[in-house]
Amino acid sequence: MSKLLEITYQIEDIDAVAQQILEHVSSKTLLFYGDMGVGKTTLIKAIVKALGSNDEVSSPTFSIVNEYVTKDNAIYHFDLYRINDEEDALNFGFEDYLYTSNWVLIEWPENAKNLLPEDVNCIEIYHKNETSRSLKLSQNTTLTQKNAMEQYKI
């Protein structure tokens, strides 16, 4: 994995953080790692907004996937916390979402790690204190360095 961005931020700066992430990603598939309550869904809300969607963003904990729309794309937001194994993911068609030209944002990706494509960016979020977080954005070193915003003309 190659590190693309490492920052510490305050919760009130989440919109600027989302924009920074989008300026650095090389893939439209983003994997979110972090403890329960660290702010994965909060960051995803800001990313969905930065991508131009006006949809209400909520955690798809029970539905597994939520779809949001932008002018030109769909955004698929997964929460894989409740799946028991990769077979559960296959049963609801998880792979069909992965190989599209749309944005795919996945919380708890470790629950389907063998199904994930190689062309992804990983976002790890850590608690610093009650109001700040540390974030590390990385990618596979074998992947293109081309920015996803340019690659997909967003």
C-alpha positions as CSV (number, residue, x, y, z in Angstrom):
1,M,0.0,0.0,0.0
2,S,1.2,3.5,-0.8
3,K,0.2,6.4,1.4
4,L,-1.5,9.2,-0.4
5,L,-2.7,11.4,2.4
6,E,-2.4,11.5,6.2
7,I,-4.2,14.2,8.2
8,T,-5.6,15.0,11.6
9,Y,-8.9,16.9,11.5
10,Q,-11.7,18.3,13.6
11,I,-15.2,17.1,13.1
12,E,-16.3,20.6,11.9
13,D,-13.7,20.4,9.1
14,I,-15.3,17.2,7.6
15,D,-16.4,18.9,4.4
16,A,-12.9,20.1,3.6
17,V,-11.5,16.6,4.5
18,A,-13.9,15.0,2.0
19,Q,-12.8,17.3,-0.7
20,Q,-9.1,16.6,0.1
21,I,-9.8,12.8,-0.1
22,L,-11.5,13.2,-3.5
23,E,-8.5,15.2,-4.8
24,H,-6.2,12.3,-3.9
25,V,-8.0,9.1,-4.7
26,S,-7.1,7.0,-7.7
27,S,-10.2,4.7,-7.6
28,K,-13.9,5.1,-7.3
29,T,-14.0,2.3,-4.8
30,L,-13.2,3.5,-1.3
31,L,-12.8,1.1,1.7
32,F,-13.4,2.6,5.1
33,Y,-11.7,1.0,8.1
34,G,-12.1,2.1,11.8
35,D,-13.7,1.2,15.1
36,M,-17.4,1.5,15.7
37,G,-18.3,5.2,16.2
38,V,-15.1,6.6,14.8
39,G,-17.0,8.6,12.1
40,K,-17.0,6.4,8.9
41,T,-20.6,7.2,8.1
42,T,-20.1,10.9,8.9
43,L,-17.2,11.1,6.5
44,I,-19.2,9.2,3.8
45,K,-22.0,11.8,4.2
46,A,-19.5,14.5,3.5
47,I,-18.0,12.6,0.5
48,V,-21.5,12.0,-1.0
49,K,-22.2,15.7,-0.7
50,A,-18.9,16.6,-2.2
51,L,-19.7,14.3,-5.2
52,G,-22.8,16.4,-5.8
53,S,-25.6,14.3,-4.3
54,N,-28.4,16.0,-2.4
55,D,-29.7,12.7,-1.1
56,E,-30.1,12.0,2.6
57,V,-27.2,9.8,3.6
58,S,-27.7,7.3,6.4
59,S,-25.9,4.1,7.5
60,P,-27.1,1.1,5.6
61,T,-26.6,-1.2,8.6
62,F,-29.8,-3.1,8.1
63,S,-30.3,-2.7,4.3
64,I,-26.6,-3.4,3.6
65,V,-26.5,-1.0,0.7
66,N,-27.9,2.5,0.0
67,E,-27.9,4.2,-3.4
68,Y,-27.5,7.9,-3.8
69,V,-27.6,9.8,-7.1
70,T,-25.6,12.6,-8.6
71,K,-26.0,14.4,-11.9
72,D,-23.9,11.8,-13.7
73,N,-23.4,8.8,-11.4
74,A,-24.8,6.6,-8.7
75,I,-23.0,6.2,-5.4
76,Y,-23.3,2.8,-3.6
77,H,-22.8,2.9,0.1
78,F,-22.3,-0.5,1.8
79,D,-22.2,-1.4,5.5
80,L,-21.0,-5.0,5.7
81,Y,-20.9,-5.1,9.5
82,R,-23.9,-7.4,9.7
83,I,-23.0,-10.0,7.0
84,N,-21.9,-13.3,8.4
85,D,-19.5,-14.3,5.6
86,E,-18.7,-13.6,1.9
87,E,-21.4,-16.0,0.8
88,D,-23.9,-13.5,2.3
89,A,-22.4,-10.8,0.2
90,L,-22.6,-12.9,-2.9
91,N,-26.2,-13.7,-2.2
92,F,-27.3,-10.0,-2.4
93,G,-25.2,-9.4,-5.6
94,F,-22.3,-7.5,-4.0
95,E,-19.9,-8.2,-6.9
96,D,-22.4,-6.7,-9.4
97,Y,-22.0,-3.3,-7.7
98,L,-18.2,-3.4,-7.6
99,Y,-17.5,-3.6,-11.3
100,T,-19.4,-0.6,-12.5
101,S,-18.2,3.0,-13.3
102,N,-20.1,4.2,-10.2
103,W,-18.7,5.2,-6.8
104,V,-18.6,2.4,-4.2
105,L,-18.1,3.3,-0.6
106,I,-17.7,0.3,1.8
107,E,-17.8,0.3,5.6
108,W,-16.4,-2.9,7.2
109,P,-14.8,-4.2,4.0
110,E,-12.8,-6.8,5.9
111,N,-16.1,-8.9,6.0
112,A,-15.8,-9.4,2.2
113,K,-12.1,-9.0,1.7
114,N,-11.7,-11.8,-0.9
115,L,-14.4,-10.3,-3.1
116,L,-12.9,-6.8,-3.3
117,P,-11.2,-5.6,-6.5
118,E,-7.5,-4.6,-6.4
119,D,-8.2,-1.1,-7.7
120,V,-9.3,0.5,-4.4
121,N,-8.3,3.2,-2.0
122,C,-8.3,2.5,1.7
123,I,-9.3,5.0,4.3
124,E,-8.3,4.3,7.9
125,I,-9.8,6.5,10.6
126,Y,-8.7,6.7,14.2
127,H,-9.9,8.5,17.3
128,K,-7.6,11.2,18.5
129,N,-10.0,12.6,21.1
130,E,-13.7,13.5,21.3
131,T,-13.6,16.0,18.5
132,S,-10.7,15.1,16.3
133,R,-9.7,12.1,14.1
134,S,-6.6,10.9,12.3
135,L,-7.1,9.7,8.7
136,K,-4.8,7.8,6.4
137,L,-5.6,7.4,2.7
138,S,-3.7,4.7,0.8
139,Q,-3.8,2.7,-2.4
140,N,-2.2,-0.4,-3.8
141,T,1.3,0.5,-5.1
142,T,0.6,-1.5,-8.3
143,L,-2.3,0.7,-9.2
144,T,-2.3,3.8,-11.3
145,Q,-1.4,7.1,-9.7
146,K,-4.0,9.0,-11.8
147,N,-6.4,10.9,-9.8
148,A,-10.0,9.4,-9.9
149,M,-11.5,12.9,-10.4
150,E,-9.5,13.3,-13.6
151,Q,-9.8,9.7,-14.6
152,Y,-13.6,9.7,-14.5
153,K,-13.9,13.4,-15.5
154,I,-15.8,14.4,-12.3
